[in-house]
């Protein structure tokens, strides 16, 4: 290669163009080789039992979640299920109780719940249990 100070501008641009072509070719070659290497690495990991197909799921080891962590509340412990408390509350009433009255009676009997919407939980219990009947005219629940 001749001294750069003795070269014309056109010659310098031609050399620069050749260098860019060579760089692009090398980058493509690097990309192809990297893909091949990744495939080999993955195959090795599968054979060692550490890669895809090994049964491991979730985030890779050492990575952290960017999502906001939620605090789980502990479930309240009760000596008997909600259905038992509801049965006792409704058995003590001849004419039946409204949903709010059942909720008050169950809580008064000592049922503990950490639910944000205990009324919805109670409604689901009353709705899905066949021994409780809703009088649609009075909007009261009673035991069969």
MIDOSE-1310 file (N, C-alpha, C; in nm, 2 decimals, decimal comma, always signed):
residues 144
xxxx	+0,08/-0,12/+0,00/+0,00/+0,00/+0,00/+0,09/+0,12/+0,00; +0,06/+0,21/-0,08/+0,14/+0,34/-0,10/+0,11/+0,43/+0,02; +0,19/+0,53/+0,03/+0,18/+0,63/+0,14/+0,05/+0,71/+0,11; -0,03/+0,73/+0,21/-0,16/+0,80/+0,19/-0,14/+0,94/+0,15
xxxx	-0,03/+1,01/+0,18/-0,01/+1,14/+0,14/+0,02/+1,16/-0,01; +0,07/+1,05/-0,08/+0,09/+1,05/-0,22/-0,03/+1,01/-0,30; -0,14/+0,97/-0,24/-0,25/+0,91/-0,31/-0,36/+1,02/-0,34; -0,43/+1,00/-0,45/-0,53/+1,10/-0,48/-0,66/+1,07/-0,40
xxxx	-0,75/+1,16/-0,40/-0,88/+1,15/-0,33/-0,96/+1,03/-0,38; -0,96/+1,01/-0,51/-1,03/+0,90/-0,57/-0,98/+0,76/-0,52; -0,84/+0,76/-0,51/-0,78/+0,63/-0,47/-0,81/+0,60/-0,32; -0,81/+0,71/-0,24/-0,84/+0,69/-0,10/-0,99/+0,65/-0,08
xxxx	-1,08/+0,70/-0,16/-1,22/+0,66/-0,16/-1,24/+0,52/-0,20; -1,17/+0,48/-0,30/-1,17/+0,34/-0,35/-1,13/+0,24/-0,24; -1,02/+0,28/-0,17/-0,97/+0,19/-0,06/-1,07/+0,18/+0,05; -1,13/+0,30/+0,08/-1,23/+0,30/+0,19/-1,35/+0,22/+0,15
xxxx	-1,39/+0,23/+0,02/-1,51/+0,15/-0,03/-1,48/+0,00/-0,02; -1,36/-0,04/-0,05/-1,32/-0,18/-0,04/-1,32/-0,23/+0,11; -1,27/-0,14/+0,19/-1,27/-0,18/+0,34/-1,41/-0,19/+0,39; -1,50/-0,11/+0,35/-1,64/-0,12/+0,39/-1,71/-0,25/+0,34
xxxx	-1,68/-0,29/+0,22/-1,73/-0,41/+0,16/-1,67/-0,53/+0,24; -1,54/-0,53/+0,27/-1,48/-0,63/+0,35/-1,54/-0,64/+0,49; -1,57/-0,53/+0,55/-1,63/-0,52/+0,68/-1,77/-0,58/+0,68; -1,85/-0,54/+0,58/-1,99/-0,60/+0,57/-1,99/-0,75/+0,55
xxxx	-1,89/-0,80/+0,47/-1,88/-0,94/+0,44/-1,84/-1,01/+0,57; -1,75/-0,96/+0,65/-1,71/-1,02/+0,78/-1,82/-1,02/+0,88; -1,90/-0,91/+0,88/-2,02/-0,91/+0,98/-2,12/-1,01/+0,94; -2,15/-1,03/+0,81/-2,24/-1,13/+0,77/-2,19/-1,27/+0,81
xxxx	-2,06/-1,29/+0,78/-2,00/-1,42/+0,82/-2,00/-1,44/+0,97; -1,98/-1,34/+1,05/-1,99/-1,35/+1,19/-2,13/-1,38/+1,24; -2,23/-1,32/+1,18/-2,37/-1,35/+1,21/-2,41/-1,49/+1,18; -2,36/-1,54/+1,07/-2,39/-1,68/+1,03/-2,32/-1,78/+1,13
xxxx	-2,20/-1,75/+1,16/-2,12/-1,84/+1,25/-2,18/-1,83/+1,40; -2,23/-1,71/+1,44/-2,29/-1,70/+1,57/-2,42/-1,78/+1,58; -2,50/-1,78/+1,47/-2,62/-1,86/+1,47/-2,59/-2,01/+1,48; -2,49/-2,05/+1,41/-2,44/-2,19/+1,41/-2,39/-2,23/+1,55
xxxx	-2,32/-2,14/+1,61/-2,27/-2,16/+1,75/-2,38/-2,17/+1,85; -2,48/-2,08/+1,83/-2,60/-2,08/+1,92/-2,67/-2,22/+1,91; -2,68/-2,27/+1,79/-2,75/-2,40/+1,77/-2,67/-2,51/+1,84; -2,54/-2,51/+1,83/-2,46/-2,61/+1,89/-2,47/-2,60/+2,04
xxxx	-2,46/-2,47/+2,09/-2,47/-2,45/+2,24/-2,61/-2,50/+2,29; -2,71/-2,48/+2,22/-2,85/-2,53/+2,26/-2,85/-2,68/+2,26; -2,79/-2,74/+2,15/-2,79/-2,88/+2,15/-2,71/-2,95/+2,26; -2,60/-2,88/+2,30/-2,52/-2,93/+2,41/-2,61/-2,92/+2,54
xxxx	-2,68/-2,81/+2,55/-2,76/-2,79/+2,67/-2,87/-2,89/+2,68; -2,93/-2,92/+2,57/-3,04/-3,03/+2,57/-2,98/-3,16/+2,61; -2,86/-3,19/+2,56/-2,80/-3,32/+2,59/-2,76/-3,33/+2,74; -2,72/-3,21/+2,80/-2,69/-3,21/+2,94/-2,81/-3,20/+3,03
xxxx	-2,93/-3,17/+2,97/-3,05/-3,16/+3,04/-3,07/-3,02/+3,09; -3,01/-2,93/+3,03/-3,03/-2,79/+3,08/-3,10/-2,70/+2,98; -3,12/-2,74/+2,86/-3,18/-2,65/+2,76/-3,33/-2,68/+2,74; -3,38/-2,63/+2,62/-3,52/-2,65/+2,59/-3,54/-2,80/+2,58
xxxx	-3,66/-2,84/+2,63/-3,70/-2,98/+2,63/-3,66/-3,05/+2,76; -3,59/-2,97/+2,84/-3,55/-3,03/+2,97/-3,65/-3,03/+3,08; -3,76/-2,96/+3,05/-3,87/-2,95/+3,15/-3,86/-2,82/+3,23; -3,76/-2,75/+3,22/-3,74/-2,62/+3,29/-3,82/-2,52/+3,22
xxxx	-3,90/-2,44/+3,30/-3,98/-2,33/+3,24/-3,96/-2,21/+3,32; -4,00/-2,09/+3,26/-3,99/-1,97/+3,34/-3,87/-1,88/+3,29; -3,84/-1,78/+3,36/-3,73/-1,69/+3,33/-3,60/-1,76/+3,34; -3,50/-1,72/+3,27/-3,37/-1,78/+3,29/-3,31/-1,74/+3,43
xxxx	-3,23/-1,83/+3,48/-3,17/-1,81/+3,61/-3,10/-1,67/+3,62; -3,12/-1,60/+3,72/-3,05/-1,47/+3,74/-3,12/-1,35/+3,69; -3,22/-1,37/+3,61/-3,30/-1,26/+3,56/-3,40/-1,21/+3,66; -3,43/-1,09/+3,65/-3,53/-1,04/+3,75/-3,65/-0,98/+3,68
xxxx	-3,76/-0,99/+3,75/-3,88/-0,94/+3,69/-3,89/-0,79/+3,70; -3,94/-0,72/+3,59/-3,96/-0,58/+3,60/-4,10/-0,54/+3,65; -4,19/-0,65/+3,66/-4,33/-0,62/+3,70/-4,33/-0,59/+3,85; -4,43/-0,52/+3,89/-4,45/-0,48/+4,03/-4,49/-0,61/+4,10
xxxx	-4,43/-0,63/+4,21/-4,45/-0,75/+4,29/-4,58/-0,73/+4,37; -4,67/-0,83/+4,37/-4,79/-0,82/+4,45/-4,77/-0,89/+4,58; -4,84/-0,84/+4,68/-4,83/-0,90/+4,81/-4,95/-1,00/+4,83; -4,92/-1,12/+4,86/-5,02/-1,22/+4,88/-5,07/-1,21/+5,02
xxxx	-5,20/-1,21/+5,04/-5,26/-1,22/+5,17/-5,27/-1,36/+5,21; -5,25/-1,39/+5,34/-5,28/-1,52/+5,40/-5,42/-1,55/+5,41; -5,46/-1,67/+5,38/-5,60/-1,71/+5,39/-5,64/-1,72/+5,53; -5,76/-1,66/+5,56/-5,81/-1,67/+5,70/-5,85/-1,81/+5,73
xxxx	-5,82/-1,86/+5,86/-5,85/-1,99/+5,90/-5,98/-1,99/+5,98; -6,07/-2,08/+5,94/-6,20/-2,09/+6,01/-6,22/-2,23/+6,05; -6,28/-2,26/+6,16/-6,30/-2,40/+6,21/-6,40/-2,48/+6,11; -6,48/-2,41/+6,04/-6,57/-2,48/+5,95/-6,59/-2,39/+5,82
xxxx	-6,64/-2,45/+5,72/-6,66/-2,38/+5,59/-6,77/-2,27/+5,60; -6,76/-2,18/+5,50/-6,86/-2,08/+5,50/-7,01/-2,13/+5,49; -7,02/-2,24/+5,42/-7,15/-2,31/+5,40/-7,21/-2,34/+5,54; -7,13/-2,39/+5,63/-7,18/-2,42/+5,77/-7,23/-2,30/+5,84
xxxx	-7,16/-2,19/+5,83/-7,20/-2,07/+5,90/-7,33/-2,02/+5,84; -7,34/-2,02/+5,71/-7,46/-1,98/+5,64/-7,58/-2,06/+5,68; -7,56/-2,20/+5,68/-7,67/-2,29/+5,72/-7,72/-2,25/+5,86; -7,63/-2,23/+5,96/-7,67/-2,19/+6,09/-7,74/-2,06/+6,10
xxxx	-7,70/-1,96/+6,02/-7,76/-1,83/+6,02/-7,90/-1,84/+5,96; -7,92/-1,92/+5,86/-8,05/-1,93/+5,79/-8,14/-2,03/+5,87; -8,09/-2,12/+5,95/-8,17/-2,21/+6,03/-8,23/-2,14/+6,14; -8,17/-2,03/+6,19/-8,23/-1,96/+6,30/-8,33/-1,86/+6,26
xxxx	-8,36/-1,85/+6,13/-8,46/-1,75/+6,08/-8,57/-1,82/+6,01; -8,70/-1,80/+6,05/-8,81/-1,87/+5,99/-8,85/-1,81/+5,86; -8,85/-1,68/+5,85/-8,89/-1,61/+5,73/-8,78/-1,58/+5,63; -8,66/-1,62/+5,66/-8,55/-1,60/+5,57/-8,47/-1,47/+5,59
xxxx	-8,36/-1,46/+5,53/-8,27/-1,34/+5,55/-8,22/-1,29/+5,41; -8,20/-1,16/+5,41/-8,15/-1,10/+5,29/-8,00/-1,12/+5,28; -7,94/-1,10/+5,17/-7,79/-1,12/+5,16/-7,72/-1,04/+5,26; -7,75/-0,92/+5,28/-7,68/-0,83/+5,38/-7,70/-0,89/+5,52
xxxx	-7,82/-0,94/+5,55/-7,85/-0,99/+5,69/-7,77/-1,12/+5,71; -7,76/-1,20/+5,60/-7,68/-1,33/+5,61/-7,54/-1,29/+5,63; -7,49/-1,19/+5,56/-7,35/-1,15/+5,58/-7,32/-1,10/+5,72; -7,41/-1,02/+5,78/-7,39/-0,98/+5,91/-7,39/-1,09/+6,01
xxxx	-7,49/-1,19/+5,99/-7,50/-1,30/+6,08/-7,38/-1,39/+6,08; -7,32/-1,41/+5,96/-7,21/-1,50/+5,94/-7,08/-1,43/+6,01; -7,07/-1,30/+5,99/-6,96/-1,23/+6,05/-6,97/-1,23/+6,20; -7,09/-1,21/+6,25/-7,12/-1,21/+6,39/-7,09/-1,34/+6,46
xxxx	-7,11/-1,45/+6,38/-7,09/-1,59/+6,43/-6,94/-1,62/+6,44; -6,85/-1,53/+6,38/-6,71/-1,55/+6,39/-6,64/-1,59/+6,27; -6,70/-1,59/+6,15/-6,64/-1,62/+6,03/-6,54/-1,52/+5,99; -6,41/-1,55/+5,96/-6,31/-1,46/+5,92/-6,29/-1,47/+5,77
xxxx	-6,28/-1,35/+5,71/-6,25/-1,34/+5,57/-6,16/-1,22/+5,54; -6,07/-1,24/+5,45/-5,98/-1,13/+5,41/-6,02/-1,08/+5,27; -6,13/-1,13/+5,22/-6,18/-1,10/+5,09/-6,21/-0,95/+5,08; -6,18/-0,89/+4,97/-6,21/-0,75/+4,94/-6,36/-0,73/+4,92
xxxx	-6,42/-0,84/+4,86/-6,56/-0,84/+4,83/-6,63/-0,96/+4,89; -6,64/-0,96/+5,02/-6,70/-1,08/+5,09/-6,84/-1,10/+5,05; -6,91/-0,99/+5,02/-7,05/-1,01/+4,98/-7,06/-1,09/+4,85; -6,97/-1,07/+4,76/-6,97/-1,16/+4,64/-6,94/-1,30/+4,67
xxxx	-6,85/-1,33/+4,76/-6,81/-1,46/+4,80/-6,93/-1,53/+4,86; -7,00/-1,46/+4,95/-7,12/-1,51/+5,01/-7,23/-1,54/+4,91; -7,25/-1,45/+4,81/-7,35/-1,47/+4,71/-7,32/-1,59/+4,63; -7,19/-1,61/+4,59/-7,16/-1,73/+4,52/-7,19/-1,86/+4,60
xxxx	-7,16/-1,86/+4,73/-7,19/-1,97/+4,82/-7,34/-2,00/+4,82; -7,42/-1,90/+4,83/-7,57/-1,91/+4,83/-7,62/-1,96/+4,70; -7,57/-1,91/+4,59/-7,61/-1,94/+4,46/-7,58/-2,08/+4,42; -7,46/-2,13/+4,45/-7,42/-2,26/+4,40/-7,45/-2,37/+4,50
xxxx	-7,50/-2,35/+4,61/-7,54/-2,45/+4,70/-7,69/-2,48/+4,69; -7,73/-2,60/+4,66/-7,87/-2,63/+4,63/-7,96/-2,63/+4,76; -7,90/-2,64/+4,88/-7,98/-2,64/+5,00/-8,03/-2,50/+5,04; -7,98/-2,40/+4,97/-8,03/-2,26/+5,00/-8,12/-2,22/+4,89
xxxx	-8,23/-2,16/+4,92/-8,33/-2,12/+4,83/-8,35/-1,97/+4,84; -8,37/-1,90/+4,72/-8,39/-1,76/+4,71/-8,54/-1,74/+4,69; -8,61/-1,66/+4,77/-8,74/-1,62/+4,75/-8,73/-1,49/+4,67; -8,76/-1,50/+4,54/-8,73/-1,39/+4,45/-8,82/-1,27/+4,47
xxxx	-8,94/-1,29/+4,53/-9,03/-1,18/+4,56/-8,98/-1,10/+4,68; -8,94/-1,17/+4,78/-8,89/-1,10/+4,91/-8,74/-1,07/+4,90; -8,67/-1,14/+4,81/-8,52/-1,13/+4,80/-8,46/-1,18/+4,93; -8,51/-1,29/+4,98/-8,46/-1,35/+5,10/-8,41/-1,49/+5,07
xxxx	-8,32/-1,54/+5,15/-8,27/-1,68/+5,14/-8,32/-1,76/+5,26; -8,35/-1,89/+5,23/-8,38/-1,98/+5,34/-8,33/-2,12/+5,31; -8,33/-2,21/+5,41/-8,28/-2,34/+5,40/-8,40/-2,43/+5,34; -8,37/-2,52/+5,26/-8,48/-2,61/+5,21/-8,54/-2,69/+5,32
